Amino acid sequence: MKTISEIRKEGICALSKALGPIDMARFIQSYESGSGDYTKERHEWLPDDTQALKERLLEREKQRKKV
């Protein structure tokens, strides 16, 4: 039996493939109001270096196309 974490991960991957990352995010936002303070917390998970962010996104896209 899959864990809820595995199910969520597979669901998000399926949504991303079907809708693309932007529409996937919009779809999820329509169901989840979220919590916390994005402005304060984003520094914890976003790199300060925009080039590093670009490279991370390109690598993620490359991996997504392999699946």
PQR file with spaces between the fields and no chain letter, atoms N, CA, C, O and H, PARSE charges and radii, in Angstrom:
ATOM       1  N    MET     1       0.853   -1.181    0.000 -0.4000 1.5000
ATOM       2  CA   MET     1       0.000    0.000    0.000 -0.0000 2.0000
ATOM       3  C    MET     1       0.897    1.242    0.000  0.5500 1.7000
ATOM       4  O    MET     1       1.883    1.316    0.733 -0.5500 1.4000
ATOM       5  N    LYS     2       0.535    2.195   -0.825 -0.4000 1.5000
ATOM       6  CA   LYS     2       1.311    3.428   -0.932 -0.0000 2.0000
ATOM       7  C    LYS     2       1.008    4.352    0.242  0.5500 1.7000
ATOM       8  O    LYS     2      -0.094    4.358    0.790 -0.5500 1.4000
ATOM       9  H    LYS     2      -0.266    2.134   -1.421  0.4000 1.0000
ATOM      10  N    THR     3       2.024    5.132    0.611 -0.4000 1.5000
ATOM      11  CA   THR     3       1.810    6.144    1.644 -0.0000 2.0000
ATOM      12  C    THR     3       1.113    7.344    1.014  0.5500 1.7000
ATOM      13  O    THR     3       1.127    7.506   -0.206 -0.5500 1.4000
ATOM      14  H    THR     3       2.919    5.127    0.166  0.4000 1.0000
ATOM      15  N    ILE     4       0.511    8.176    1.838 -0.4000 1.5000
ATOM      16  CA   ILE     4      -0.146    9.380    1.327 -0.0000 2.0000
ATOM      17  C    ILE     4       0.869   10.290    0.642  0.5500 1.7000
ATOM      18  O    ILE     4       0.540   10.982   -0.322 -0.5500 1.4000
ATOM      19  H    ILE     4       0.500    8.045    2.829  0.4000 1.0000
ATOM      20  N    SER     5       2.085   10.288    1.135 -0.4000 1.5000
ATOM      21  CA   SER     5       3.147   11.092    0.513 -0.0000 2.0000
ATOM      22  C    SER     5       3.439   10.598   -0.903  0.5500 1.7000
ATOM      23  O    SER     5       3.594   11.404   -1.821 -0.5500 1.4000
ATOM      24  H    SER     5       2.352    9.727    1.919  0.4000 1.0000
ATOM      25  N    GLU     6       3.512    9.283   -1.083 -0.4000 1.5000
ATOM      26  CA   GLU     6       3.753    8.721   -2.415 -0.0000 2.0000
ATOM      27  C    GLU     6       2.590    9.031   -3.358  0.5500 1.7000
ATOM      28  O    GLU     6       2.801    9.361   -4.525 -0.5500 1.4000
ATOM      29  H    GLU     6       3.386    8.628   -0.338  0.4000 1.0000
ATOM      30  N    ILE     7       1.381    8.926   -2.854 -0.4000 1.5000
ATOM      31  CA   ILE     7       0.202    9.212   -3.666 -0.0000 2.0000
ATOM      32  C    ILE     7       0.193   10.677   -4.095  0.5500 1.7000
ATOM      33  O    ILE     7      -0.079   10.986   -5.255 -0.5500 1.4000
ATOM      34  H    ILE     7       1.210    8.659   -1.905  0.4000 1.0000
ATOM      35  N    ARG     8       0.490   11.578   -3.161 -0.4000 1.5000
ATOM      36  CA   ARG     8       0.535   13.002   -3.501 -0.0000 2.0000
ATOM      37  C    ARG     8       1.601   13.277   -4.551  0.5500 1.7000
ATOM      38  O    ARG     8       1.366   14.027   -5.497 -0.5500 1.4000
ATOM      39  H    ARG     8       0.711   11.328   -2.218  0.4000 1.0000
ATOM      40  N    LYS     9       2.783   12.667   -4.384 -0.4000 1.5000
ATOM      41  CA   LYS     9       3.880   12.877   -5.323 -0.0000 2.0000
ATOM      42  C    LYS     9       3.489   12.401   -6.722  0.5500 1.7000
ATOM      43  O    LYS     9       3.720   13.107   -7.704 -0.5500 1.4000
ATOM      44  H    LYS     9       2.974   12.057   -3.615  0.4000 1.0000
ATOM      45  N    GLU    10       2.902   11.216   -6.816 -0.4000 1.5000
ATOM      46  CA   GLU    10       2.477   10.687   -8.110 -0.0000 2.0000
ATOM      47  C    GLU    10       1.360   11.541   -8.715  0.5500 1.7000
ATOM      48  O    GLU    10       1.327   11.766   -9.925 -0.5500 1.4000
ATOM      49  H    GLU    10       2.714   10.643   -6.019  0.4000 1.0000
ATOM      50  N    GLY    11       0.458   12.009   -7.870 -0.4000 1.5000
ATOM      51  CA   GLY    11      -0.632   12.858   -8.346 -0.0000 2.0000
ATOM      52  C    GLY    11      -0.127   14.170   -8.906  0.5500 1.7000
ATOM      53  O    GLY    11      -0.584   14.619   -9.957 -0.5500 1.4000
ATOM      54  H    GLY    11       0.485   11.826   -6.887  0.4000 1.0000
ATOM      55  N    ILE    12       0.805   14.781   -8.217 -0.4000 1.5000
ATOM      56  CA   ILE    12       1.372   16.045   -8.689 -0.0000 2.0000
ATOM      57  C    ILE    12       2.142   15.833   -9.991  0.5500 1.7000
ATOM      58  O    ILE    12       2.086   16.669  -10.893 -0.5500 1.4000
ATOM      59  H    ILE    12       1.177   14.417   -7.363  0.4000 1.0000
ATOM      60  N    CYS    13       2.853   14.724  -10.085 -0.4000 1.5000
ATOM      61  CA   CYS    13       3.579   14.406  -11.322 -0.0000 2.0000
ATOM      62  C    CYS    13       2.592   14.224  -12.477  0.5500 1.7000
ATOM      63  O    CYS    13       2.819   14.728  -13.577 -0.5500 1.4000
ATOM      64  H    CYS    13       2.898   14.045   -9.353  0.4000 1.0000
ATOM      65  N    ALA    14       1.502   13.504  -12.226 -0.4000 1.5000
ATOM      66  CA   ALA    14       0.494   13.288  -13.271 -0.0000 2.0000
ATOM      67  C    ALA    14      -0.156   14.605  -13.687  0.5500 1.7000
ATOM      68  O    ALA    14      -0.364   14.851  -14.875 -0.5500 1.4000
ATOM      69  H    ALA    14       1.317   13.094  -11.332  0.4000 1.0000
ATOM      70  N    LEU    15      -0.475   15.448  -12.708 -0.4000 1.5000
ATOM      71  CA   LEU    15      -1.055   16.752  -13.031 -0.0000 2.0000
ATOM      72  C    LEU    15      -0.091   17.600  -13.843  0.5500 1.7000
ATOM      73  O    LEU    15      -0.492   18.266  -14.797 -0.5500 1.4000
ATOM      74  H    LEU    15      -0.306   15.248  -11.743  0.4000 1.0000
ATOM      75  N    SER    16       1.174   17.574  -13.465 -0.4000 1.5000
ATOM      76  CA   SER    16       2.186   18.354  -14.177 -0.0000 2.0000
ATOM      77  C    SER    16       2.310   17.898  -15.620  0.5500 1.7000
ATOM      78  O    SER    16       2.419   18.721  -16.529 -0.5500 1.4000
ATOM      79  H    SER    16       1.499   17.033  -12.690  0.4000 1.0000
ATOM      80  N    LYS    17       2.293   16.578  -15.835 -0.4000 1.5000
ATOM      81  CA   LYS    17       2.375   16.052  -17.196 -0.0000 2.0000
ATOM      82  C    LYS    17       1.140   16.443  -18.009  0.5500 1.7000
ATOM      83  O    LYS    17       1.248   16.812  -19.178 -0.5500 1.4000
ATOM      84  H    LYS    17       2.204   15.910  -15.097  0.4000 1.0000
ATOM      85  N    ALA    18      -0.026   16.358  -17.383 -0.4000 1.5000
ATOM      86  CA   ALA    18      -1.274   16.616  -18.104 -0.0000 2.0000
ATOM      87  C    ALA    18      -1.526   18.101  -18.335  0.5500 1.7000
ATOM      88  O    ALA    18      -2.017   18.491  -19.395 -0.5500 1.4000
ATOM      89  H    ALA    18      -0.114   16.058  -16.433  0.4000 1.0000
ATOM      90  N    LEU    19      -1.194   18.927  -17.353 -0.4000 1.5000
ATOM      91  CA   LEU    19      -1.548   20.337  -17.404 -0.0000 2.0000
ATOM      92  C    LEU    19      -0.368   21.270  -17.646  0.5500 1.7000
ATOM      93  O    LEU    19      -0.557   22.410  -18.069 -0.5500 1.4000
ATOM      94  H    LEU    19      -0.795   18.611  -16.492  0.4000 1.0000
ATOM      95  N    GLY    20       0.830   20.801  -17.384 -0.4000 1.5000
ATOM      96  CA   GLY    20       1.997   21.682  -17.391 -0.0000 2.0000
ATOM      97  C    GLY    20       2.135   22.294  -16.005  0.5500 1.7000
ATOM      98  O    GLY    20       1.163   22.331  -15.250 -0.5500 1.4000
ATOM      99  H    GLY    20       0.983   19.875  -17.040  0.4000 1.0000
ATOM     100  N    PRO    21       3.325   22.772  -15.658 -0.5600 1.5000
ATOM     101  CA   PRO    21       3.570   23.238  -14.289  0.2800 2.0000
ATOM     102  C    PRO    21       2.732   24.437  -13.856  0.5500 1.7000
ATOM     103  O    PRO    21       2.330   24.511  -12.695 -0.5500 1.4000
ATOM     104  N    ILE    22       2.462   25.370  -14.753 -0.4000 1.5000
ATOM     105  CA   ILE    22       1.710   26.563  -14.381 -0.0000 2.0000
ATOM     106  C    ILE    22       0.254   26.222  -14.078  0.5500 1.7000
ATOM     107  O    ILE    22      -0.274   26.597  -13.031 -0.5500 1.4000
ATOM     108  H    ILE    22       2.788   25.310  -15.696  0.4000 1.0000
ATOM     109  N    ASP    23      -0.393   25.506  -15.002 -0.4000 1.5000
ATOM     110  CA   ASP    23      -1.795   25.142  -14.781 -0.0000 2.0000
ATOM     111  C    ASP    23      -1.945   24.149  -13.641  0.5500 1.7000
ATOM     112  O    ASP    23      -2.968   24.146  -12.956 -0.5500 1.4000
ATOM     113  H    ASP    23       0.035   25.202  -15.852  0.4000 1.0000
ATOM     114  N    MET    24      -0.930   23.296  -13.423 -0.4000 1.5000
ATOM     115  CA   MET    24      -0.961   22.393  -12.283 -0.0000 2.0000
ATOM     116  C    MET    24      -1.001   23.193  -10.985  0.5500 1.7000
ATOM     117  O    MET    24      -1.791   22.896  -10.089 -0.5500 1.4000
ATOM     118  H    MET    24      -0.099   23.298  -13.980  0.4000 1.0000
ATOM     119  N    ALA    25      -0.155   24.194  -10.893 -0.4000 1.5000
ATOM     120  CA   ALA    25      -0.124   25.031   -9.691 -0.0000 2.0000
ATOM     121  C    ALA    25      -1.453   25.754   -9.503  0.5500 1.7000
ATOM     122  O    ALA    25      -1.959   25.843   -8.385 -0.5500 1.4000
ATOM     123  H    ALA    25       0.487   24.435  -11.622  0.4000 1.0000
ATOM     124  N    ARG    26      -2.010   26.264  -10.576 -0.4000 1.5000
ATOM     125  CA   ARG    26      -3.305   26.951  -10.493 -0.0000 2.0000
ATOM     126  C    ARG    26      -4.400   25.988  -10.039  0.5500 1.7000
ATOM     127  O    ARG    26      -5.258   26.361   -9.239 -0.5500 1.4000
ATOM     128  H    ARG    26      -1.598   26.192  -11.485  0.4000 1.0000
ATOM     129  N    PHE    27      -4.379   24.753  -10.541 -0.4000 1.5000
ATOM     130  CA   PHE    27      -5.360   23.747  -10.153 -0.0000 2.0000
ATOM     131  C    PHE    27      -5.252   23.446   -8.654  0.5500 1.7000
ATOM     132  O    PHE    27      -6.258   23.420   -7.944 -0.5500 1.4000
ATOM     133  H    PHE    27      -3.682   24.449  -11.190  0.4000 1.0000
ATOM     134  N    ILE    28      -4.034   23.221   -8.187 -0.4000 1.5000
ATOM     135  CA   ILE    28      -3.836   22.913   -6.767 -0.0000 2.0000
ATOM     136  C    ILE    28      -4.264   24.086   -5.896  0.5500 1.7000
ATOM     137  O    ILE    28      -4.882   23.885   -4.851 -0.5500 1.4000
ATOM     138  H    ILE    28      -3.218   23.242   -8.764  0.4000 1.0000
ATOM     139  N    GLN    29      -3.947   25.299   -6.309 -0.4000 1.5000
ATOM     140  CA   GLN    29      -4.336   26.475   -5.530 -0.0000 2.0000
ATOM     141  C    GLN    29      -5.844   26.622   -5.442  0.5500 1.7000
ATOM     142  O    GLN    29      -6.352   27.193   -4.477 -0.5500 1.4000
ATOM     143  H    GLN    29      -3.445   25.463   -7.158  0.4000 1.0000
ATOM     144  N    SER    30      -6.561   26.122   -6.420 -0.4000 1.5000
ATOM     145  CA   SER    30      -8.015   26.226   -6.378 -0.0000 2.0000
ATOM     146  C    SER    30      -8.605   25.342   -5.293  0.5500 1.7000
ATOM     147  O    SER    30      -9.751   25.552   -4.896 -0.5500 1.4000
ATOM     148  H    SER    30      -6.149   25.658   -7.204  0.4000 1.0000
ATOM     149  N    TYR    31      -7.856   24.355   -4.801 -0.4000 1.5000
ATOM     150  CA   TYR    31      -8.326   23.461   -3.751 -0.0000 2.0000
ATOM     151  C    TYR    31      -7.669   23.715   -2.393  0.5500 1.7000
ATOM     152  O    TYR    31      -8.248   23.382   -1.359 -0.5500 1.4000
ATOM     153  H    TYR    31      -6.926   24.184   -5.124  0.4000 1.0000
ATOM     154  N    GLU    32      -6.495   24.287   -2.383 -0.4000 1.5000
ATOM     155  CA   GLU    32      -5.763   24.491   -1.136 -0.0000 2.0000
ATOM     156  C    GLU    32      -5.539   25.979   -0.896  0.5500 1.7000
ATOM     157  O    GLU    32      -5.022   26.692   -1.756 -0.5500 1.4000
ATOM     158  H    GLU    32      -6.024   24.557   -3.223  0.4000 1.0000
ATOM     159  N    SER    33      -5.931   26.424    0.268 -0.4000 1.5000
ATOM     160  CA   SER    33      -5.719   27.837    0.585 -0.0000 2.0000
ATOM     161  C    SER    33      -4.293   28.103    1.054  0.5500 1.7000
ATOM     162  O    SER    33      -3.842   29.248    1.059 -0.5500 1.4000
ATOM     163  H    SER    33      -6.351   25.845    0.967  0.4000 1.0000
ATOM     164  N    GLY    34      -3.588   27.054    1.446 -0.4000 1.5000
ATOM     165  CA   GLY    34      -2.214   27.208    1.892 -0.0000 2.0000
ATOM     166  C    GLY    34      -2.134   27.732    3.318  0.5500 1.7000
ATOM     167  O    GLY    34      -3.147   28.042    3.945 -0.5500 1.4000
ATOM     168  H    GLY    34      -3.954   26.123    1.442  0.4000 1.0000
ATOM     169  N    SER    35      -0.929   27.820    3.804 -0.4000 1.5000
ATOM     170  CA   SER    35      -0.707   28.331    5.147 -0.0000 2.0000
ATOM     171  C    SER    35       0.701   28.890    5.225  0.5500 1.7000
ATOM     172  O    SER    35       1.523   28.658    4.339 -0.5500 1.4000
ATOM     173  H    SER    35      -0.106   27.568    3.295  0.4000 1.0000
ATOM     174  N    GLY    36       0.964   29.609    6.263 -0.4000 1.5000
ATOM     175  CA   GLY    36       2.294   30.171    6.447 -0.0000 2.0000
ATOM     176  C    GLY    36       2.446   31.516    5.768  0.5500 1.7000
ATOM     177  O    GLY    36       1.477   32.110    5.294 -0.5500 1.4000
ATOM     178  H    GLY    36       0.296   29.798    6.983  0.4000 1.0000
ATOM     179  N    ASP    37       3.664   31.974    5.732 -0.4000 1.5000
ATOM     180  CA   ASP    37       3.992   33.274    5.155 -0.0000 2.0000
ATOM     181  C    ASP    37       5.006   33.063    4.037  0.5500 1.7000
ATOM     182  O    ASP    37       6.202   32.928    4.295 -0.5500 1.4000
ATOM     183  H    ASP    37       4.450   31.491    6.117  0.4000 1.0000
ATOM     184  N    TYR    38       4.530   33.034    2.797 -0.4000 1.5000
ATOM     185  CA   TYR    38       5.388   32.763    1.645 -0.0000 2.0000
ATOM     186  C    TYR    38       6.585   33.704    1.603  0.5500 1.7000
ATOM     187  O    TYR    38       7.709   33.273    1.346 -0.5500 1.4000
ATOM     188  H    TYR    38       3.558   33.144    2.587  0.4000 1.0000
ATOM     189  N    THR    39       6.346   34.984    1.854 -0.4000 1.5000
ATOM     190  CA   THR    39       7.421   35.974    1.754 -0.0000 2.0000
ATOM     191  C    THR    39       8.565   35.651    2.697  0.5500 1.7000
ATOM     192  O    THR    39       9.730   35.795    2.329 -0.5500 1.4000
ATOM     193  H    THR    39       5.433   35.334    2.063  0.4000 1.0000
ATOM     194  N    LYS    40       8.250   35.218    3.903 -0.4000 1.5000
ATOM     195  CA   LYS    40       9.302   34.871    4.869 -0.0000 2.0000
ATOM     196  C    LYS    40       9.893   33.496    4.582  0.5500 1.7000
ATOM     197  O    LYS    40      11.109   33.318    4.654 -0.5500 1.4000
ATOM     198  H    LYS    40       7.303   35.101    4.202  0.4000 1.0000
ATOM     199  N    GLU    41       9.050   32.527    4.259 -0.4000 1.5000
ATOM     200  CA   GLU    41       9.489   31.137    4.149 -0.0000 2.0000
ATOM     201  C    GLU    41      10.171   30.805    2.828  0.5500 1.7000
ATOM     202  O    GLU    41      10.923   29.833    2.763 -0.5500 1.4000
ATOM     203  H    GLU    41       8.062   32.671    4.200  0.4000 1.0000
ATOM     204  N    ARG    42       9.932   31.582    1.776 -0.4000 1.5000
ATOM     205  CA   ARG    42      10.505   31.233    0.472 -0.0000 2.0000
ATOM     206  C    ARG    42      12.020   31.214    0.499  0.5500 1.7000
ATOM     207  O    ARG    42      12.635   30.499   -0.292 -0.5500 1.4000
ATOM     208  H    ARG    42       9.322   32.372    1.830  0.4000 1.0000
ATOM     209  N    HIS    43      12.636   31.973    1.377 -0.4000 1.5000
ATOM     210  CA   HIS    43      14.093   32.003    1.476 -0.0000 2.0000
ATOM     211  C    HIS    43      14.647   30.673    1.975  0.5500 1.7000
ATOM     212  O    HIS    43      15.828   30.378    1.789 -0.5500 1.4000
ATOM     213  H    HIS    43      12.136   32.554    2.020  0.4000 1.0000
ATOM     214  N    GLU    44      13.791   29.871    2.608 -0.4000 1.5000
ATOM     215  CA   GLU    44      14.225   28.564    3.099 -0.0000 2.0000
ATOM     216  C    GLU    44      14.334   27.547    1.974  0.5500 1.7000
ATOM     217  O    GLU    44      15.131   26.614    2.075 -0.5500 1.4000
ATOM     218  H    GLU    44      12.832   30.110    2.759  0.4000 1.0000
ATOM     219  N    TRP    45      13.560   27.696    0.905 -0.4000 1.5000
ATOM     220  CA   TRP    45      13.573   26.703   -0.162 -0.0000 2.0000
ATOM     221  C    TRP    45      13.943   27.243   -1.531  0.5500 1.7000
ATOM     222  O    TRP    45      14.172   26.454   -2.448 -0.5500 1.4000
ATOM     223  H    TRP    45      12.912   28.454    0.823  0.4000 1.0000
ATOM     224  N    LEU    46      14.011   28.539   -1.705 -0.4000 1.5000
ATOM     225  CA   LEU    46      14.476   29.111   -2.962 -0.0000 2.0000
ATOM     226  C    LEU    46      15.936   29.529   -2.833  0.5500 1.7000
ATOM     227  O    LEU    46      16.315   30.154   -1.843 -0.5500 1.4000
ATOM     228  H    LEU    46      13.825   29.180   -0.960  0.4000 1.0000
ATOM     229  N    PRO    47      16.755   29.193   -3.818 -0.5600 1.5000
ATOM     230  CA   PRO    47      18.152   29.636   -3.741  0.2800 2.0000
ATOM     231  C    PRO    47      18.241   31.150   -3.945  0.5500 1.7000
ATOM     232  O    PRO    47      17.421   31.741   -4.647 -0.5500 1.4000
ATOM     233  N    ASP    48      19.234   31.758   -3.331 -0.4000 1.5000
ATOM     234  CA   ASP    48      19.455   33.199   -3.504 -0.0000 2.0000
ATOM     235  C    ASP    48      19.951   33.506   -4.912  0.5500 1.7000
ATOM     236  O    ASP    48      19.694   34.581   -5.454 -0.5500 1.4000
ATOM     237  H    ASP    48      19.901   31.278   -2.760  0.4000 1.0000
ATOM     238  N    ASP    49      20.656   32.557   -5.490 -0.4000 1.5000
ATOM     239  CA   ASP    49      21.257   32.722   -6.804 -0.0000 2.0000
ATOM     240  C    ASP    49      20.250   32.340   -7.890  0.5500 1.7000
ATOM     241  O    ASP    49      19.857   31.177   -7.974 -0.5500 1.4000
ATOM     242  H    ASP    49      20.864   31.683   -5.050  0.4000 1.0000
ATOM     243  N    THR    50      19.829   33.289   -8.717 -0.4000 1.5000
ATOM     244  CA   THR    50      18.837   33.004   -9.750 -0.0000 2.0000
ATOM     245  C    THR    50      19.369   32.031  -10.801  0.5500 1.7000
ATOM     246  O    THR    50      18.589   31.280  -11.387 -0.5500 1.4000
ATOM     247  H    THR    50      20.148   34.234   -8.649  0.4000 1.0000
ATOM     248  N    GLN    51      20.665   32.030  -11.049 -0.4000 1.5000
ATOM     249  CA   GLN    51      21.248   31.079  -11.996 -0.0000 2.0000
ATOM     250  C    GLN    51      21.088   29.656  -11.459  0.5500 1.7000
ATOM     251  O    GLN    51      20.785   28.738  -12.220 -0.5500 1.4000
ATOM     252  H    GLN    51      21.298   32.640  -10.573  0.4000 1.0000
ATOM     253  N    ALA    52      21.290   29.469  -10.156 -0.4000 1.5000
ATOM     254  CA   ALA    52      21.112   28.148   -9.548 -0.0000 2.0000
ATOM     255  C    ALA    52      19.651   27.706   -9.663  0.5500 1.7000
ATOM     256  O    ALA    52      19.370   26.535   -9.917 -0.5500 1.4000
ATOM     257  H    ALA    52      21.536   30.215   -9.537  0.4000 1.0000
ATOM     258  N    LEU    53      18.741   28.630   -9.479 -0.4000 1.5000
ATOM     259  CA   LEU    53      17.319   28.321   -9.617 -0.0000 2.0000
ATOM     260  C    LEU    53      17.008   27.894  -11.048  0.5500 1.7000
ATOM     261  O    LEU    53      16.294   26.914  -11.260 -0.5500 1.4000
ATOM     262  H    LEU    53      18.969   29.581   -9.272  0.4000 1.0000
ATOM     263  N    LYS    54      17.532   28.611  -12.018 -0.4000 1.5000
ATOM     264  CA   LYS    54      17.319   28.279  -13.424 -0.0000 2.0000
ATOM     265  C    LYS    54      17.841   26.879  -13.726  0.5500 1.7000
ATOM     266  O    LYS    54      17.164   26.088  -14.382 -0.5500 1.4000
ATOM     267  H    LYS    54      18.112   29.406  -11.846  0.4000 1.0000
ATOM     268  N    GLU    55      19.040   26.577  -13.248 -0.4000 1.5000
ATOM     269  CA   GLU    55      19.630   25.261  -13.484 -0.0000 2.0000
ATOM     270  C    GLU    55      18.799   24.163  -12.841  0.5500 1.7000
ATOM     271  O    GLU    55      18.605   23.099  -13.428 -0.5500 1.4000
ATOM     272  H    GLU    55      19.590   27.220  -12.715  0.4000 1.0000
ATOM     273  N    ARG    56      18.310   24.422  -11.636 -0.4000 1.5000
ATOM     274  CA   ARG    56      17.470   23.444  -10.935 -0.0000 2.0000
ATOM     275  C    ARG    56      16.177   23.181  -11.715  0.5500 1.7000
ATOM     276  O    ARG    56      15.754   22.033  -11.849 -0.5500 1.4000
ATOM     277  H    ARG    56      18.468   25.287  -11.159  0.4000 1.0000
ATOM     278  N    LEU    57      15.561   24.234  -12.221 -0.4000 1.5000
ATOM     279  CA   LEU    57      14.327   24.085  -12.983 -0.0000 2.0000
ATOM     280  C    LEU    57      14.562   23.348  -14.299  0.5500 1.7000
ATOM     281  O    LEU    57      13.750   22.510  -14.691 -0.5500 1.4000
ATOM     282  H    LEU    57      15.905   25.167  -12.111  0.4000 1.0000
ATOM     283  N    LEU    58      15.657   23.649  -14.981 -0.4000 1.5000
ATOM     284  CA   LEU    58      15.970   22.961  -16.225 -0.0000 2.0000
ATOM     285  C    LEU    58      16.239   21.475  -15.981  0.5500 1.7000
ATOM     286  O    LEU    58      15.821   20.632  -16.774 -0.5500 1.4000
ATOM     287  H    LEU    58      16.317   24.330  -14.663  0.4000 1.0000
ATOM     288  N    GLU    59      16.926   21.157  -14.904 -0.4000 1.5000
ATOM     289  CA   GLU    59      17.197   19.763  -14.561 -0.0000 2.0000
ATOM     290  C    GLU    59      15.898   19.038  -14.215  0.5500 1.7000
ATOM     291  O    GLU    59      15.697   17.893  -14.620 -0.5500 1.4000
ATOM     292  H    GLU    59      17.266   21.842  -14.260  0.4000 1.0000
ATOM     293  N    ARG    60      15.021   19.698  -13.472 -0.4000 1.5000
ATOM     294  CA   ARG    60      13.730   19.102  -13.120 -0.0000 2.0000
ATOM     295  C    ARG    60      12.914   18.827  -14.382  0.5500 1.7000
ATOM     296  O    ARG    60      12.270   17.784  -14.490 -0.5500 1.4000
ATOM     297  H    ARG    60      15.184   20.628  -13.143  0.4000 1.0000
ATOM     298  N    GLU    61      12.940   19.750  -15.327 -0.4000 1.5000
ATOM     299  CA   GLU    61      12.212   19.571  -16.593 -0.0000 2.0000
ATOM     300  C    GLU    61      12.786   18.396  -17.385  0.5500 1.7000
ATOM     301  O    GLU    61      12.039   17.611  -17.970 -0.5500 1.4000
ATOM     302  H    GLU    61      13.463   20.598  -15.240  0.4000 1.0000
ATOM     303  N    LYS    62      14.115   18.281  -17.400 -0.4000 1.5000
ATOM     304  CA   LYS    62      14.767   17.186  -18.097 -0.0000 2.0000
ATOM     305  C    LYS    62      14.358   15.844  -17.472  0.5500 1.7000
ATOM     306  O    LYS    62      14.075   14.887  -18.192 -0.5500 1.4000
ATOM     307  H    LYS    62      14.722   18.918  -16.925  0.4000 1.0000
ATOM     308  N    GLN    63      14.326   15.774  -16.147 -0.4000 1.5000
ATOM     309  CA   GLN    63      13.928   14.542  -15.454 -0.0000 2.0000
ATOM     310  C    GLN    63      12.455   14.224  -15.729  0.5500 1.7000
ATOM     311  O    GLN    63      12.091   13.060  -15.899 -0.5500 1.4000
ATOM     312  H    GLN    63      14.556   16.552  -15.561  0.4000 1.0000
ATOM     313  N    ARG    64      11.618   15.248  -15.773 -0.4000 1.5000
ATOM     314  CA   ARG    64      10.187   15.058  -16.008 -0.0000 2.0000
ATOM     315  C    ARG    64       9.942   14.455  -17.387  0.5500 1.7000
ATOM     316  O    ARG    64       9.048   13.626  -17.555 -0.5500 1.4000
ATOM     317  H    ARG    64      11.913   16.194  -15.635  0.4000 1.0000
ATOM     318  N    LYS    65      10.730   14.866  -18.365 -0.4000 1.5000
ATOM     319  CA   LYS    65      10.556   14.349  -19.724 -0.0000 2.0000
ATOM     320  C    LYS    65      10.989   12.899  -19.844  0.5500 1.7000
ATOM     321  O    LYS    65      10.526   12.190  -20.738 -0.5500 1.4000
ATOM     322  H    LYS    65      11.457   15.539  -18.229  0.4000 1.0000
ATOM     323  N    LYS    66      11.884   12.438  -18.946 -0.4000 1.5000
ATOM     324  CA   LYS    66      12.338   11.053  -18.963 -0.0000 2.0000
ATOM     325  C    LYS    66      11.262   10.098  -18.467  0.5500 1.7000
ATOM     326  O    LYS    66      11.225    8.937  -18.875 -0.5500 1.4000
ATOM     327  H    LYS    66      12.260   13.014  -18.220  0.4000 1.0000
ATOM     328  N    VAL    67      10.379   10.584  -17.583 -0.4000 1.5000
ATOM     329  CA   VAL    67       9.362    9.719  -16.952 -0.0000 2.0000
ATOM     330  C    VAL    67       8.249    9.399  -17.878  0.5500 1.7000
ATOM     331  O    VAL    67       7.319    8.686  -17.503 -0.5500 1.4000
ATOM     332  H    VAL    67      10.409   11.528  -17.252  0.4000 1.0000
